[in-house]
Amino acid sequence: MSFSDSLLHHSATELAALIQQRKFTSTAIVSFYLARIEALNPSVNALVQVCADTALADAWAVDRAIAQGEYGGVLQGVPFTVKDVFDTRGVVSAAGLVDRAHYCPQHDAVAVARMKAAGAILLGKSNCPPGGGGGVTDNPVYGATRNPHALSHGPGGSSGGEAAAVAAGLSPLGLGSDSGGSLRIPAHFCGVSTLKPTTGRVPNTGVFDHPGGLSDSRSQIGPMARHVEDLDLVFRVIAGEDGHDCGVIPMPLPDMPPQALNGLRVAWYSEGGIEPVDTCTQVTLQVAADLLAGAGAVVRQAFPSALRNARDITERYWAMGKGSGAQAIQLLSDWDQFRSAMLGFMADYDIILCPVDAAPAPLLGTARPGLFSHTLPYSLAGWPCVVVRAGTADSGLPVGVQIVARAWHEHLALGAAMAIERALPFAR
């Protein structure tokens, strides 16, 4: 295996260990990714800012520190990228908006600062829709991002640039954000893994149009990577109170469960009346359900009927500022009832296995009318969701599955995703 093939094969977790063991240098790894960005990014347009000089300087500093026996964190020397809605000190953070095209923050977003404190090295910023929200990654500042698996198709949104960067091997991992599916849809379209943590896990401080606190309980920052184990590693780095985002709850992080899934109670469905899914999505979900059953899980087909109300509640939430006080009270009451009904369903299950979207990635610049139908419900619930690739369409486009757990149980969703990833080589 060549050096370059080896780097793409290794997870970020493995790269960090290899750097510590002085088998790879951070400088060599960062140089490798910068060379791939130079060669491949012009066709994909995933990254809109590249921090080549500072990344190389930081990598050299890491190598010098390690040579002197200094330990700098669990991600020491590993490069990463971030969605352009994150403030990054000294690096333009336009969020796809013309009036921010030259905006250069003086401070890092909290999640970025925590990545750097863990030793990670910022490679660059990834593209997003204007203002960082929407299902199509295109904006008047930087243009459209393309799907690395088929340049005639899009990567989804709104974290589409980040998903495309990771899928194209321009970055081993990165950070994005998700209010209604903005991490999960791009991960599915681009064949990478992602975690949307429980609402209240990670501070939104320093992320454009993500005020945190009580302003939008659906929005959450999360990691993207080619390997599920990296999601857990980054999650533990970025989670926790920051003294500013009042919506972050000081819940302890659970340990990852044993690799065996014996006795895990799994509900799975392919559509359940939300939105019909295509044949390859149905087959992929069946394969994933069978894999979990083969690993010892107790798997049953079951659909939470409350999900059929999710889009209506979400659309009323989007329009809440235009309605009356009575309508707002009714909306919040309906939202509470939805969440209670979902908790009642989960009394019999540990995780839900379900679609991310109705089909693989659409053509560039397009979004299906029903986009986010399968992700919006779990944003309303505030529950953690993991997406992992589990299939391939006849077109060659990847197909992911969504694994959902109750609040604060990220470890269960991650454990199931790891089992699927281990069984399916293309997921790595």
Phi, psi and omega in degrees: 000130180289167179302315182293318178298322180297317181296319180289333180285323186285142172286166176297325177300315178292321179299318179300319179293319181293325175295316179298323180279359179062030173274328171236150171262150175298323180300318179294320181292312179297319178298320179299312181292324177296324178293321178293321178299315180297323183279322192251333185297327179303328181274332183265326182056047178275322183255134183251345172223135178236126185259059189299309186295312181291325179296316178294320178296318179295320179296318178298320178295321177297312181300320178295318180297317181294322177299334179265006177081021182263128180264131187240017178120167188289344178244024185304118176086359182270127179283153177210164177233164181220147174302144189289000174278346179279131172295135177225120186302122176079004181237130181308133181231079190278335184056027177074013184251134182300320183286355175246013188299338180239016181287123183237103184295155177267348182222156174277148166303152184303317181296322178293316179299323179290324175298314179296321179296333176277002176100358181288153185244123182287121177270323183173185183246142183254153187290158180204168173293167179303125181078356175088009180230141178134169186264356181235121181274092181201142179204163184287349180273313189241350181084197188265145171265143180252157180280123182299336180283337179196107187294346176279356181245162180264166178265002186079190180200170009264350178272039185292323178296321180293316179297318180294321179297315181292318181295326181278357182073029175272347182202141178283336180195167181195183179240139173223191179217159189211121172251318181232359182148015191286345166268318191287316180298309179298323178298317177297313182294328186256358175075032177242178182254152177208159174231121165264107183292171173305139174304129181099004179276317192238133179295139174271005185302125179086014178248125186300131177061024173235078188292338181075194180060225181268000186292323177205098184286359180271335190279138180207141175276145178202168181271157169233145180197169174277347186229134185296324181300331179290331178297316180295318180299311181292321177307316182289336178284319190265346184284156173115160182300150176234002180078008180229307180285106185287353179273353182277130185254133184282064178270138177294151178274130181285152173287149174295141180285168172303158184298330180290144180252023183305123176085354178298127183269117187240125168260136177222149177210159179254335175204307175066020179093001177285300179200128180301141178251157182282174187297318183294328177291318177300314181296318180298317179295322178296318178299314180296319178297317179295323178297316179294320177297319179295336179272003176109358180285155175263108191249130177224146171283123180201143183234126176287111186298335180298338182300334182294343180268354192293316182294320179298316179297317181296317181294325175290326176296316179301327183261011188301324182294344182263352184261184181273170176298321179297321178293323178295318178296319179295320177301311182295325176296315179295322178296316177300316180296322177300312182295321178295319178297321179294320176298321177299318177299317185285357174299335182258000186220158175261321179219162173242132174253124187204174180291156167270318178209173185285343186198172174291185186303137177277177177297156182306133175083004182242155175217132179295147180303327182270010181306138182081000181301326183269353179252329181306319183302321185278343168290318177298321180290334183077020186269156178286141180226138174241138172245133176221144178292135181224001181194177179220131177285165177302333179286350184093354178285145182287158176229123179257168172236154180253130179240122188241139175234168174295163179308138176074008182247042178307325185299328180288317178294319179294321179297318178294320179297322178297322179296319178294316180299318180297326185277344185237103187303325184292343178293345178253000000 
